[in-house]
Amino acid sequence: MSDYGADPQLLLLRRQYMQLFEPDFLAWPPAKFLKDVDVQKWLHKHLFDPYRNQRLPPEGYQMRVLEKLIAKVEKETGNPGRDVVLRELTACLESFVAKGVSSEFHTAQEETYVTFTCLPEKYSLDNSHNCDSEPTVTLLERRNLVSGSQITGFRTWEGSLHLGSYLLTDAGSQIIHGKNILELGAGAGFLSILLAKHLQAKHVTTTDGDEGVVESMKENLSLNGLDNQEKVRTGTLTWGCDPWETWIKDDCNANPYEVVIGADITYNKAAISALVSTLHKLIERRPNLKIIIAGVVRNAEIFQAFKDECAYRRFTVEEVNFEPKPMRQQKSLFYAAAVPIKILSITGPG
């Protein structure tokens, strides 16, 4: 099996794998397909070979996936002796076992590579391309953080992936193309990198309130070839203060903001007033500013409090009609949709 013309089932599996999708829910191709030696060679080359893939998932995750892959092949052939499994795959698993690699989840403080495949809405899913040609964003994240904790900025949450999916549509990409963007609460930096790397934003200013998160974000920008501040600038911005009394003033003069985005930033009721105050200050100076906010509605009362605060400021708030696809229909940017995820389009007083 050549790199070009890889089966769409294998490409889908690799996208999920590189995003550290839960192994129990990976979209495995049929076992009779997996037992093919050429398929196994492709899987070893693109999922487990560290010499070819410099930013693989953590070894514990690789081990869990390998165990499931080998079990599926052995079950299909009825041969538990593993002589039906490619030697490179069994050797990889044996190496993990010999090193004492644990398949348990890593600690919240441990950083791991996560690669998100960012396919545009009309991207061809035929077999005329290979996985190396697909648009991606690679981040260093702390995957086992809990939503609502004090360090949520070190990973990418569902609201960011949902907003990213929308911005990859024709309608969403038009909001970004050729525009100067300000992101609030950028966290690990997924959205800012997506906009600068793949959606042709003119300039992106990416901010967070935590200095440690901003430093990690800079590393993620570097991973994606975005070290140049002429394209992306990072900095700390505390909500509630007047942004025009900070470095934002000079940055906006140099790159007049046209769109503000934020995802997964409305979960903390105590911070909502400060967030909307910052939006108000931005709109005072940039009255034609368009604001796009996305978030998982885990608490309807808190989400409504954000909308109420916007109404108090006389903002116009409209819900964007973009529903998340069921998990099994997602081809990239995989995320759960069990809890409602909303995208709001906000403009200043008319």
Short mmCIF file of the C-alpha atoms (twelve columns), coordinates in Angstrom:
data_MODEL
# 
_entry.id   MODEL 
# 
loop_
_atom_site.group_PDB 
_atom_site.id 
_atom_site.type_symbol 
_atom_site.label_atom_id 
_atom_site.label_alt_id 
_atom_site.label_comp_id 
_atom_site.label_asym_id 
_atom_site.label_seq_id 
_atom_site.Cartn_x 
_atom_site.Cartn_y 
_atom_site.Cartn_z 
_atom_site.pdbx_PDB_model_num 
ATOM 1   C CA . MET A 1   0.000   0.000   0.000  1 
ATOM 2   C CA . SER A 2   1.536   3.288   -1.103 1 
ATOM 3   C CA . ASP A 3   1.415   6.471   0.970  1 
ATOM 4   C CA . TYR A 4   -0.652  8.006   -1.793 1 
ATOM 5   C CA . GLY A 5   -4.055  6.408   -2.147 1 
ATOM 6   C CA . ALA A 6   -4.339  5.327   1.501  1 
ATOM 7   C CA . ASP A 7   -7.747  3.902   2.342  1 
ATOM 8   C CA . PRO A 8   -10.097 6.541   3.861  1 
ATOM 9   C CA . GLN A 9   -10.732 4.183   6.806  1 
ATOM 10  C CA . LEU A 10  -7.036  4.238   7.668  1 
ATOM 11  C CA . LEU A 11  -6.807  8.006   7.320  1 
ATOM 12  C CA . LEU A 12  -9.802  8.431   9.649  1 
ATOM 13  C CA . LEU A 13  -8.255  6.061   12.200 1 
ATOM 14  C CA . ARG A 14  -4.970  7.966   12.125 1 
ATOM 15  C CA . ARG A 15  -6.693  11.344  12.589 1 
ATOM 16  C CA . GLN A 16  -8.473  10.051  15.679 1 
ATOM 17  C CA . TYR A 17  -5.302  8.401   16.983 1 
ATOM 18  C CA . MET A 18  -3.169  11.537  16.619 1 
ATOM 19  C CA . GLN A 19  -5.857  13.492  18.507 1 
ATOM 20  C CA . LEU A 20  -5.634  10.922  21.340 1 
ATOM 21  C CA . PHE A 21  -9.193  9.751   20.814 1 
ATOM 22  C CA . GLU A 22  -10.252 7.205   23.442 1 
ATOM 23  C CA . PRO A 23  -9.034  3.794   22.109 1 
ATOM 24  C CA . ASP A 24  -12.332 2.079   22.965 1 
ATOM 25  C CA . PHE A 25  -14.126 4.405   20.542 1 
ATOM 26  C CA . LEU A 26  -11.673 4.552   17.643 1 
ATOM 27  C CA . ALA A 27  -13.248 3.994   14.221 1 
ATOM 28  C CA . TRP A 28  -11.514 0.687   13.594 1 
ATOM 29  C CA . PRO A 29  -11.676 -0.719  10.049 1 
ATOM 30  C CA . PRO A 30  -13.041 -4.287  9.787  1 
ATOM 31  C CA . ALA A 31  -10.719 -6.889  11.322 1 
ATOM 32  C CA . LYS A 32  -10.481 -8.768  8.021  1 
ATOM 33  C CA . PHE A 33  -9.011  -5.568  6.562  1 
ATOM 34  C CA . LEU A 34  -6.589  -5.119  9.463  1 
ATOM 35  C CA . LYS A 35  -5.078  -8.578  9.007  1 
ATOM 36  C CA . ASP A 36  -3.753  -7.616  5.557  1 
ATOM 37  C CA . VAL A 37  0.043   -7.331  5.800  1 
ATOM 38  C CA . ASP A 38  0.161   -4.153  3.686  1 
ATOM 39  C CA . VAL A 39  -2.389  -2.527  5.977  1 
ATOM 40  C CA . GLN A 40  -0.328  -3.483  9.019  1 
ATOM 41  C CA . LYS A 41  2.800   -2.040  7.400  1 
ATOM 42  C CA . TRP A 42  0.937   1.215   6.777  1 
ATOM 43  C CA . LEU A 43  -0.286  1.322   10.386 1 
ATOM 44  C CA . HIS A 44  3.193   0.735   11.770 1 
ATOM 45  C CA . LYS A 45  4.693   3.384   9.520  1 
ATOM 46  C CA . HIS A 46  2.103   6.084   10.214 1 
ATOM 47  C CA . LEU A 47  1.022   5.349   13.810 1 
ATOM 48  C CA . PHE A 48  3.964   3.822   15.661 1 
ATOM 49  C CA . ASP A 49  7.292   4.439   13.897 1 
ATOM 50  C CA . PRO A 50  9.069   7.162   15.954 1 
ATOM 51  C CA . TYR A 51  11.696  7.717   13.274 1 
ATOM 52  C CA . ARG A 52  9.062   8.760   10.771 1 
ATOM 53  C CA . ASN A 53  6.705   10.502  13.221 1 
ATOM 54  C CA . GLN A 54  8.421   12.971  15.541 1 
ATOM 55  C CA . ARG A 55  5.294   13.944  17.523 1 
ATOM 56  C CA . LEU A 56  3.542   10.713  18.355 1 
ATOM 57  C CA . PRO A 57  1.048   10.282  21.207 1 
ATOM 58  C CA . PRO A 58  2.473   9.209   24.600 1 
ATOM 59  C CA . GLU A 59  3.753   5.650   24.779 1 
ATOM 60  C CA . GLY A 60  1.024   4.589   27.197 1 
ATOM 61  C CA . TYR A 61  -1.615  5.587   24.663 1 
ATOM 62  C CA . GLN A 62  0.280   3.889   21.833 1 
ATOM 63  C CA . MET A 63  0.447   0.734   23.930 1 
ATOM 64  C CA . ARG A 64  -3.318  0.656   24.499 1 
ATOM 65  C CA . VAL A 65  -4.000  1.077   20.777 1 
ATOM 66  C CA . LEU A 66  -1.422  -1.567  19.823 1 
ATOM 67  C CA . GLU A 67  -2.969  -4.067  22.227 1 
ATOM 68  C CA . LYS A 68  -6.396  -3.539  20.681 1 
ATOM 69  C CA . LEU A 69  -5.041  -3.756  17.127 1 
ATOM 70  C CA . ILE A 70  -3.192  -7.011  17.775 1 
ATOM 71  C CA . ALA A 71  -6.197  -8.495  19.591 1 
ATOM 72  C CA . LYS A 72  -8.467  -7.689  16.643 1 
ATOM 73  C CA . VAL A 73  -6.115  -9.334  14.146 1 
ATOM 74  C CA . GLU A 74  -5.646  -12.438 16.295 1 
ATOM 75  C CA . LYS A 75  -9.382  -12.784 16.857 1 
ATOM 76  C CA . GLU A 76  -10.109 -12.502 13.126 1 
ATOM 77  C CA . THR A 77  -7.543  -15.168 12.229 1 
ATOM 78  C CA . GLY A 78  -8.276  -17.384 15.209 1 
ATOM 79  C CA . ASN A 79  -4.539  -17.501 15.864 1 
ATOM 80  C CA . PRO A 80  -3.337  -16.139 19.215 1 
ATOM 81  C CA . GLY A 81  0.280   -16.963 18.424 1 
ATOM 82  C CA . ARG A 82  0.830   -13.549 16.820 1 
ATOM 83  C CA . ASP A 83  2.583   -14.969 13.758 1 
ATOM 84  C CA . VAL A 84  -0.249  -13.345 11.806 1 
ATOM 85  C CA . VAL A 85  0.756   -9.930  13.147 1 
ATOM 86  C CA . LEU A 86  3.493   -7.893  11.486 1 
ATOM 87  C CA . ARG A 87  6.743   -8.385  13.381 1 
ATOM 88  C CA . GLU A 88  7.337   -4.628  13.627 1 
ATOM 89  C CA . LEU A 89  4.043   -4.221  15.496 1 
ATOM 90  C CA . THR A 90  4.716   -6.994  18.004 1 
ATOM 91  C CA . ALA A 91  8.270   -5.727  18.499 1 
ATOM 92  C CA . CYS A 92  6.896   -2.275  19.256 1 
ATOM 93  C CA . LEU A 93  4.548   -3.661  21.903 1 
ATOM 94  C CA . GLU A 94  7.304   -5.828  23.391 1 
ATOM 95  C CA . SER A 95  9.517   -2.742  23.623 1 
ATOM 96  C CA . PHE A 96  6.858   -0.871  25.593 1 
ATOM 97  C CA . VAL A 97  6.428   -3.811  27.966 1 
ATOM 98  C CA . ALA A 98  10.197  -4.143  28.456 1 
ATOM 99  C CA . LYS A 99  10.462  -0.453  29.330 1 
ATOM 100 C CA . GLY A 100 7.671   -0.783  31.871 1 
ATOM 101 C CA . VAL A 101 5.389   1.606   30.014 1 
ATOM 102 C CA . SER A 102 2.038   1.933   31.751 1 
ATOM 103 C CA . SER A 103 -1.176  2.131   29.757 1 
ATOM 104 C CA . GLU A 104 -2.733  4.206   32.543 1 
ATOM 105 C CA . PHE A 105 -3.585  7.852   31.947 1 
ATOM 106 C CA . HIS A 106 -0.747  10.316  32.408 1 
ATOM 107 C CA . THR A 107 -0.775  12.900  35.153 1 
ATOM 108 C CA . ALA A 108 -2.451  16.229  34.565 1 
ATOM 109 C CA . GLN A 109 0.918   17.985  34.667 1 
ATOM 110 C CA . GLU A 110 2.519   15.872  31.932 1 
ATOM 111 C CA . GLU A 111 2.534   17.402  28.469 1 
ATOM 112 C CA . THR A 112 1.802   15.278  25.419 1 
ATOM 113 C CA . TYR A 113 1.623   15.950  21.703 1 
ATOM 114 C CA . VAL A 114 -1.882  16.212  20.288 1 
ATOM 115 C CA . THR A 115 -2.378  16.683  16.552 1 
ATOM 116 C CA . PHE A 116 -5.711  17.982  15.246 1 
ATOM 117 C CA . THR A 117 -6.567  17.421  11.589 1 
ATOM 118 C CA . CYS A 118 -8.353  20.509  10.261 1 
ATOM 119 C CA . LEU A 119 -10.218 19.540  7.105  1 
ATOM 120 C CA . PRO A 120 -12.181 22.305  5.345  1 
ATOM 121 C CA . GLU A 121 -15.886 21.655  4.860  1 
ATOM 122 C CA . LYS A 122 -15.480 20.645  1.209  1 
ATOM 123 C CA . TYR A 123 -12.161 18.821  1.562  1 
ATOM 124 C CA . SER A 124 -12.029 15.793  -0.701 1 
ATOM 125 C CA . LEU A 125 -12.152 12.582  1.312  1 
ATOM 126 C CA . ASP A 126 -11.278 10.317  -1.583 1 
ATOM 127 C CA . ASN A 127 -8.107  8.248   -1.653 1 
ATOM 128 C CA . SER A 128 -6.069  10.576  -3.839 1 
ATOM 129 C CA . HIS A 129 -4.030  12.058  -0.978 1 
ATOM 130 C CA . ASN A 130 -1.962  10.889  1.967  1 
ATOM 131 C CA . CYS A 131 -1.993  11.748  5.640  1 
ATOM 132 C CA . ASP A 132 1.063   13.997  5.351  1 
ATOM 133 C CA . SER A 133 -0.798  16.353  3.026  1 
ATOM 134 C CA . GLU A 134 -3.668  16.995  5.439  1 
ATOM 135 C CA . PRO A 135 -3.831  20.362  7.266  1 
ATOM 136 C CA . THR A 136 -3.024  19.954  10.959 1 
ATOM 137 C CA . VAL A 137 -2.428  21.824  14.211 1 
ATOM 138 C CA . THR A 138 -0.058  20.168  16.701 1 
ATOM 139 C CA . LEU A 139 -0.072  21.208  20.360 1 
ATOM 140 C CA . LEU A 140 1.617   20.242  23.597 1 
ATOM 141 C CA . GLU A 141 -1.240  19.727  26.060 1 
ATOM 142 C CA . ARG A 142 -2.034  18.425  29.508 1 
ATOM 143 C CA . ARG A 143 -4.822  16.069  28.522 1 
ATOM 144 C CA . ASN A 144 -6.214  14.993  31.882 1 
ATOM 145 C CA . LEU A 145 -7.273  18.350  33.219 1 
ATOM 146 C CA . VAL A 146 -10.833 18.624  34.480 1 
ATOM 147 C CA . SER A 147 -13.219 21.216  33.071 1 
ATOM 148 C CA . GLY A 148 -13.758 23.960  35.633 1 
ATOM 149 C CA . SER A 149 -10.336 23.579  37.257 1 
ATOM 150 C CA . GLN A 150 -8.005  26.538  37.607 1 
ATOM 151 C CA . ILE A 151 -5.608  25.395  34.857 1 
ATOM 152 C CA . THR A 152 -7.984  24.645  31.984 1 
ATOM 153 C CA . GLY A 153 -5.855  26.691  29.585 1 
ATOM 154 C CA . PHE A 154 -3.348  23.894  29.043 1 
ATOM 155 C CA . ARG A 155 -5.612  21.832  26.793 1 
ATOM 156 C CA . THR A 156 -8.217  22.217  24.038 1 
ATOM 157 C CA . TRP A 157 -11.890 21.829  24.956 1 
ATOM 158 C CA . GLU A 158 -15.021 20.946  22.991 1 
ATOM 159 C CA . GLY A 159 -16.139 24.534  22.444 1 
ATOM 160 C CA . SER A 160 -12.875 25.358  20.677 1 
ATOM 161 C CA . LEU A 161 -13.170 22.298  18.440 1 
ATOM 162 C CA . HIS A 162 -16.785 23.132  17.622 1 
ATOM 163 C CA . LEU A 163 -15.910 26.727  16.769 1 
ATOM 164 C CA . GLY A 164 -12.961 25.473  14.737 1 
ATOM 165 C CA . SER A 165 -15.304 23.173  12.811 1 
ATOM 166 C CA . TYR A 166 -17.582 26.125  12.060 1 
ATOM 167 C CA . LEU A 167 -14.709 28.349  10.941 1 
ATOM 168 C CA . LEU A 168 -13.630 25.597  8.531  1 
ATOM 169 C CA . THR A 169 -16.973 25.894  6.706  1 
ATOM 170 C CA . ASP A 170 -17.403 28.302  3.805  1 
ATOM 171 C CA . ALA A 171 -19.543 30.631  5.942  1 
ATOM 172 C CA . GLY A 172 -17.164 30.552  8.889  1 
ATOM 173 C CA . SER A 173 -13.955 30.986  6.921  1 
ATOM 174 C CA . GLN A 174 -15.317 34.172  5.337  1 
ATOM 175 C CA . ILE A 175 -15.411 35.749  8.794  1 
ATOM 176 C CA . ILE A 176 -11.672 35.174  9.193  1 
ATOM 177 C CA . HIS A 177 -10.094 35.453  5.744  1 
ATOM 178 C CA . GLY A 178 -7.910  38.563  5.437  1 
ATOM 179 C CA . LYS A 179 -9.002  39.922  8.850  1 
ATOM 180 C CA . ASN A 180 -7.167  41.087  11.969 1 
ATOM 181 C CA . ILE A 181 -8.253  38.813  14.817 1 
ATOM 182 C CA . LEU A 182 -8.105  39.109  18.608 1 
ATOM 183 C CA . GLU A 183 -8.604  35.938  20.648 1 
ATOM 184 C CA . LEU A 184 -9.549  36.065  24.333 1 
ATOM 185 C CA . GLY A 185 -8.790  33.152  26.652 1 
ATOM 186 C CA . ALA A 186 -6.827  31.365  23.947 1 
ATOM 187 C CA . GLY A 187 -5.466  28.639  26.218 1 
ATOM 188 C CA . ALA A 188 -3.262  26.182  24.348 1 
ATOM 189 C CA . GLY A 189 -3.713  28.266  21.199 1 
ATOM 190 C CA . PHE A 190 -5.612  25.888  18.917 1 
ATOM 191 C CA . LEU A 191 -7.946  28.481  17.379 1 
ATOM 192 C CA . SER A 192 -5.328  31.188  16.887 1 
ATOM 193 C CA . ILE A 193 -3.008  28.696  15.198 1 
ATOM 194 C CA . LEU A 194 -5.830  27.392  13.009 1 
ATOM 195 C CA . LEU A 195 -6.677  30.932  11.883 1 
ATOM 196 C CA . ALA A 196 -3.097  31.954  11.173 1 
ATOM 197 C CA . LYS A 197 -1.893  28.669  9.686  1 
ATOM 198 C CA . HIS A 198 -4.851  27.489  7.613  1 
ATOM 199 C CA . LEU A 199 -7.607  30.138  7.384  1 
ATOM 200 C CA . GLN A 200 -5.601  33.062  5.997  1 
ATOM 201 C CA . ALA A 201 -6.201  35.531  8.816  1 
ATOM 202 C CA . LYS A 202 -4.239  38.710  8.129  1 
ATOM 203 C CA . HIS A 203 -2.973  38.941  11.719 1 
ATOM 204 C CA . VAL A 204 -3.862  37.171  14.967 1 
ATOM 205 C CA . THR A 205 -3.394  38.583  18.455 1 
ATOM 206 C CA . THR A 206 -3.805  35.750  20.925 1 
ATOM 207 C CA . THR A 207 -4.272  36.410  24.651 1 
ATOM 208 C CA . ASP A 208 -4.885  34.660  27.939 1 
ATOM 209 C CA . GLY A 209 -5.090  35.833  31.526 1 
ATOM 210 C CA . ASP A 210 -2.499  33.332  32.790 1 
ATOM 211 C CA . GLU A 211 1.183   34.072  32.110 1 
ATOM 212 C CA . GLY A 212 2.096   30.377  32.293 1 
ATOM 213 C CA . VAL A 213 -0.530  29.546  29.689 1 
ATOM 214 C CA . VAL A 214 0.787   32.314  27.427 1 
ATOM 215 C CA . GLU A 215 4.320   30.885  27.645 1 
ATOM 216 C CA . SER A 216 3.037   27.421  26.717 1 
ATOM 217 C CA . MET A 217 1.076   28.975  23.868 1 
ATOM 218 C CA . LYS A 218 4.289   30.463  22.469 1 
ATOM 219 C CA . GLU A 219 5.799   26.976  22.333 1 
ATOM 220 C CA . ASN A 220 2.755   25.705  20.459 1 
ATOM 221 C CA . LEU A 221 3.035   28.549  17.967 1 
ATOM 222 C CA . SER A 222 6.637   27.529  17.365 1 
ATOM 223 C CA . LEU A 223 5.606   23.898  16.827 1 
ATOM 224 C CA . ASN A 224 3.406   25.130  13.985 1 
ATOM 225 C CA . GLY A 225 5.945   27.425  12.363 1 
ATOM 226 C CA . LEU A 226 4.360   30.632  13.661 1 
ATOM 227 C CA . ASP A 227 7.264   32.229  15.525 1 
ATOM 228 C CA . ASN A 228 7.044   35.439  13.511 1 
ATOM 229 C CA . GLN A 229 5.194   38.175  15.423 1 
ATOM 230 C CA . GLU A 230 4.326   39.828  12.127 1 
ATOM 231 C CA . LYS A 231 1.671   37.103  11.779 1 
ATOM 232 C CA . VAL A 232 0.796   36.228  15.395 1 
ATOM 233 C CA . ARG A 233 1.386   38.136  18.622 1 
ATOM 234 C CA . THR A 234 0.853   36.721  22.100 1 
ATOM 235 C CA . GLY A 235 0.339   38.479  25.395 1 
ATOM 236 C CA . THR A 236 -1.382  38.467  28.768 1 
ATOM 237 C CA . LEU A 237 -4.726  40.257  29.016 1 
ATOM 238 C CA . THR A 238 -6.722  40.460  32.231 1 
ATOM 239 C CA . TRP A 239 -10.468 40.834  31.757 1 
ATOM 240 C CA . GLY A 240 -12.141 43.740  33.473 1 
ATOM 241 C CA . CYS A 241 -9.300  46.185  33.012 1 
ATOM 242 C CA . ASP A 242 -9.367  48.755  30.231 1 
ATOM 243 C CA . PRO A 243 -7.534  47.030  27.344 1 
ATOM 244 C CA . TRP A 244 -6.696  50.444  25.867 1 
ATOM 245 C CA . GLU A 245 -4.470  51.126  28.866 1 
ATOM 246 C CA . THR A 246 -2.372  48.037  28.076 1 
ATOM 247 C CA . TRP A 247 -0.191  46.814  25.196 1 
ATOM 248 C CA . ILE A 248 -3.452  46.122  23.330 1 
ATOM 249 C CA . LYS A 249 -3.656  49.809  22.359 1 
ATOM 250 C CA . ASP A 250 -0.431  49.748  20.326 1 
ATOM 251 C CA . ASP A 251 -1.214  46.317  18.910 1 
ATOM 252 C CA . CYS A 252 -4.655  47.401  17.709 1 
ATOM 253 C CA . ASN A 253 -3.197  50.555  16.180 1 
ATOM 254 C CA . ALA A 254 -0.798  48.361  14.208 1 
ATOM 255 C CA . ASN A 255 -3.374  45.670  13.396 1 
ATOM 256 C CA . PRO A 256 -6.869  47.175  13.771 1 
ATOM 257 C CA . TYR A 257 -9.073  44.434  15.196 1 
ATOM 258 C CA . GLU A 258 -12.001 43.376  13.050 1 
ATOM 259 C CA . VAL A 259 -13.050 40.132  14.747 1 
ATOM 260 C CA . VAL A 260 -12.821 38.935  18.357 1 
ATOM 261 C CA . ILE A 261 -13.153 35.230  19.097 1 
ATOM 262 C CA . GLY A 262 -13.340 33.224  22.294 1 
ATOM 263 C CA . ALA A 263 -14.196 29.624  23.104 1 
ATOM 264 C CA . ASP A 264 -14.821 27.871  26.409 1 
ATOM 265 C CA . ILE A 265 -14.554 31.170  28.275 1 
ATOM 266 C CA . THR A 266 -18.088 31.493  29.698 1 
ATOM 267 C CA . TYR A 267 -18.027 28.593  32.199 1 
ATOM 268 C CA . ASN A 268 -17.087 30.732  35.230 1 
ATOM 269 C CA . LYS A 269 -19.945 32.919  36.440 1 
ATOM 270 C CA . ALA A 270 -17.610 35.058  38.534 1 
ATOM 271 C CA . ALA A 271 -15.640 36.071  35.423 1 
ATOM 272 C CA . ILE A 272 -18.572 36.877  33.138 1 
ATOM 273 C CA . SER A 273 -18.977 40.501  34.206 1 
ATOM 274 C CA . ALA A 274 -15.264 41.154  33.650 1 
ATOM 275 C CA . LEU A 275 -15.354 39.412  30.259 1 
ATOM 276 C CA . VAL A 276 -18.312 41.441  29.009 1 
ATOM 277 C CA . SER A 277 -16.748 44.627  30.388 1 
ATOM 278 C CA . THR A 278 -13.682 43.921  28.241 1 
ATOM 279 C CA . LEU A 279 -15.878 43.296  25.198 1 
ATOM 280 C CA . HIS A 280 -17.662 46.582  25.892 1 
ATOM 281 C CA . LYS A 281 -14.376 48.501  26.046 1 
ATOM 282 C CA . LEU A 282 -13.248 46.923  22.769 1 
ATOM 283 C CA . ILE A 283 -16.504 47.819  21.021 1 
ATOM 284 C CA . GLU A 284 -16.341 51.415  22.295 1 
ATOM 285 C CA . ARG A 285 -13.162 51.942  20.256 1 
ATOM 286 C CA . ARG A 286 -13.997 49.496  17.456 1 
ATOM 287 C CA . PRO A 287 -17.786 49.888  16.956 1 
ATOM 288 C CA . ASN A 288 -17.899 47.611  13.890 1 
ATOM 289 C CA . LEU A 289 -16.206 44.772  15.741 1 
ATOM 290 C CA . LYS A 290 -17.695 41.304  15.233 1 
ATOM 291 C CA . ILE A 291 -17.457 38.955  18.216 1 
ATOM 292 C CA . ILE A 292 -17.795 35.172  18.006 1 
ATOM 293 C CA . ILE A 293 -18.105 33.266  21.292 1 
ATOM 294 C CA . ALA A 294 -18.500 29.486  21.581 1 
ATOM 295 C CA . GLY A 295 -18.987 27.270  24.578 1 
ATOM 296 C CA . VAL A 296 -20.384 24.069  25.967 1 
ATOM 297 C CA . VAL A 297 -23.585 24.766  27.898 1 
ATOM 298 C CA . ARG A 298 -22.790 22.659  30.959 1 
ATOM 299 C CA . ASN A 299 -24.708 25.092  33.135 1 
ATOM 300 C CA . ALA A 300 -27.653 26.833  31.457 1 
ATOM 301 C CA . GLU A 301 -27.841 29.437  34.230 1 
ATOM 302 C CA . ILE A 302 -24.245 30.579  33.683 1 
ATOM 303 C CA . PHE A 303 -24.651 30.675  29.901 1 
ATOM 304 C CA . GLN A 304 -27.824 32.740  30.296 1 
ATOM 305 C CA . ALA A 305 -26.002 35.068  32.685 1 
ATOM 306 C CA . PHE A 306 -23.500 35.793  29.914 1 
ATOM 307 C CA . LYS A 307 -26.301 36.605  27.455 1 
ATOM 308 C CA . ASP A 308 -28.042 38.763  30.063 1 
ATOM 309 C CA . GLU A 309 -24.851 40.732  30.676 1 
ATOM 310 C CA . CYS A 310 -24.524 41.280  26.927 1 
ATOM 311 C CA . ALA A 311 -28.141 42.467  26.776 1 
ATOM 312 C CA . TYR A 312 -27.444 44.905  29.628 1 
ATOM 313 C CA . ARG A 313 -24.666 46.393  27.469 1 
ATOM 314 C CA . ARG A 314 -27.170 46.578  24.590 1 
ATOM 315 C CA . PHE A 315 -25.178 44.153  22.462 1 
ATOM 316 C CA . THR A 316 -26.958 42.336  19.660 1 
ATOM 317 C CA . VAL A 317 -26.595 38.597  20.277 1 
ATOM 318 C CA . GLU A 318 -27.540 35.992  17.674 1 
ATOM 319 C CA . GLU A 319 -27.100 32.250  17.865 1 
ATOM 320 C CA . VAL A 320 -25.226 30.777  14.906 1 
ATOM 321 C CA . ASN A 321 -27.073 27.872  13.312 1 
ATOM 322 C CA . PHE A 322 -24.334 25.247  13.387 1 
ATOM 323 C CA . GLU A 323 -24.988 21.956  15.128 1 
ATOM 324 C CA . PRO A 324 -22.209 19.492  15.989 1 
ATOM 325 C CA . LYS A 325 -22.265 16.287  13.996 1 
ATOM 326 C CA . PRO A 326 -22.727 12.973  15.798 1 
ATOM 327 C CA . MET A 327 -19.343 11.473  16.668 1 
ATOM 328 C CA . ARG A 328 -19.512 8.747   14.025 1 
ATOM 329 C CA . GLN A 329 -20.096 11.328  11.289 1 
ATOM 330 C CA . GLN A 330 -17.090 13.458  12.236 1 
ATOM 331 C CA . LYS A 331 -14.152 13.187  9.830  1 
ATOM 332 C CA . SER A 332 -11.775 15.495  11.724 1 
ATOM 333 C CA . LEU A 333 -11.738 17.625  14.910 1 
ATOM 334 C CA . PHE A 334 -13.356 14.882  16.977 1 
ATOM 335 C CA . TYR A 335 -15.365 15.924  20.037 1 
ATOM 336 C CA . ALA A 336 -18.340 14.768  22.058 1 
ATOM 337 C CA . ALA A 337 -21.662 16.460  21.422 1 
ATOM 338 C CA . ALA A 338 -23.713 14.976  24.262 1 
ATOM 339 C CA . VAL A 339 -23.979 18.389  25.952 1 
ATOM 340 C CA . PRO A 340 -25.245 21.379  23.902 1 
ATOM 341 C CA . ILE A 341 -22.528 23.525  22.329 1 
ATOM 342 C CA . LYS A 342 -23.499 27.031  21.238 1 
ATOM 343 C CA . ILE A 343 -21.881 29.661  19.030 1 
ATOM 344 C CA . LEU A 344 -22.947 33.278  19.515 1 
ATOM 345 C CA . SER A 345 -22.401 36.156  17.095 1 
ATOM 346 C CA . ILE A 346 -22.241 39.465  18.961 1 
ATOM 347 C CA . THR A 347 -22.147 43.048  17.732 1 
ATOM 348 C CA . GLY A 348 -22.319 46.368  19.516 1 
ATOM 349 C CA . PRO A 349 -25.351 48.611  19.948 1 
ATOM 350 C CA . GLY A 350 -26.820 49.474  16.570 1 
# 
